[in-house]
Amino acid sequence: MKEIRFENVWKSYGKTEVVKGLNFTIKEGERLILLGPSGCGKSTTLRMIAGLEEITSGELYMNDRVVNDVPSGKRDVAMVFQNYALYPHMNVVDNITYGLRVQKVPRSETRNRLDAALKMLKLEGYENRLPKDLSGGQRQRVALARAVVKKSNYFLLDEPLSNLDAQLRVSARKELVKIHELYRQTIVYVTHDQIEAMTVGERIALMNEGKLQMLDTPENVYHRPANIFTAKFIGSPPTNVVEVTYLDGKIMFGNQSFQLLPMWVKQVEQSKTSRIAFGIRPEHLEINKTADKNTLKGTVKYVENQGNSYGVYVDLQGNEVIALSESKYWPKGETVYLKPFMNHIHLFNCETTNSIGYPAELDQEETTLERVLIHE
């Protein structure tokens, strides 16, 4: 099994702990994204897999063997760096094939791999150019081609698209997925860009301050966040999170309240906590000018143009929350009413910051909906 497994892995620089007790497995042949803010330990984790950083304690397994002391060159990894790391004096062909020549891969096989990579990454016609004569996007594709031709079992990418413009990033993401679908290497991809994480990853490992916060599919990371950090980090605009009080089946916002559905009442009471943080994504918060059942009264602070919608910032009992609207006509100071979509709320334990969980009925509803859509 060409999986990667962390068992209580720590990394420290002196007294500074950068990675703290990682315990998780990267499945053979999957695309796993290491996501998190700057300084969270994601690049250090990738470099430990590559053998470029020593492990302070714990054990790292690759292909069912401990590799803590195995040199980088013997780990069967191909790595793409953020700064490309191309040889400036070598042309495109030599940059791509240098590693194969060192490994003494037969010339005919080298040629076949080179031709396939040039075609796949649209580098035909650039074979004799030096890196200085290439654009940023072309250099990035050369770096990717160099990794692809190695046909390594492990493909490690450290923010490989961060230097590209927005349009190139979109096309490059597609190429990466195509490469993986063709070769099915175990891919570990580091980024701080949540859009890249959601579009490229089969699973996301979200990190913060050296600790793993959540490991799951992009869908679950978005719709079923494990804790407050995950809820706020994933999504733009971020999830609204407000500390509230639970009382007799109701969520209390100061002197306002709304009634929870029975499935949520059961979930809260099973958690045995009254100090709760209420979370709702802006797209799941309906904003109106008239009151309705289970609405909360607030005041418009300002409106932000989001491109395809408008973010309406509302003062709700001293808390600022944002709702998305198709209309920009929400005057500052106007009284509005917010209504959460009850199937899309998130409730967290204020003491642990962890989710109190999600009602089983939600999963049953989603499964039924999937079956209806497939039938249609």
Secondary structure, 3 states (H helix, E strand, C coil): CCCEEEEEEEEEECCEEEEEEEEEEECCCCEEEEECCCCCCHHHHHHHHHCCCCCCEEEEEECCEECCCCCHHHCCEEEECCCCCCCCCCCHHHHHHHHHHHCCCCHHHHHHHHHHHHHHCCCCCCCCCCHHHCCHHHHHHHHHHHHHHCCCCEEEEECCCCCCCHHHHHHHHHHHHHHHHHHCCEEEEEECCHHHHHHHCCEEEEEECCEEEEEECHHHHHHCCCEHHHHHHCCCCCCEEEEEEEECCEEEECCEEEECCHHHHHHHHHHCCCEEEEEECHHHEEEECCCCCCCEEEEEEEEEECCCCEEEEEEECCEEEEEEECCCCCCCCCEEEEEECHHHEEEEECCCCEECCCCHHHHHHHHHHHHHHHHC
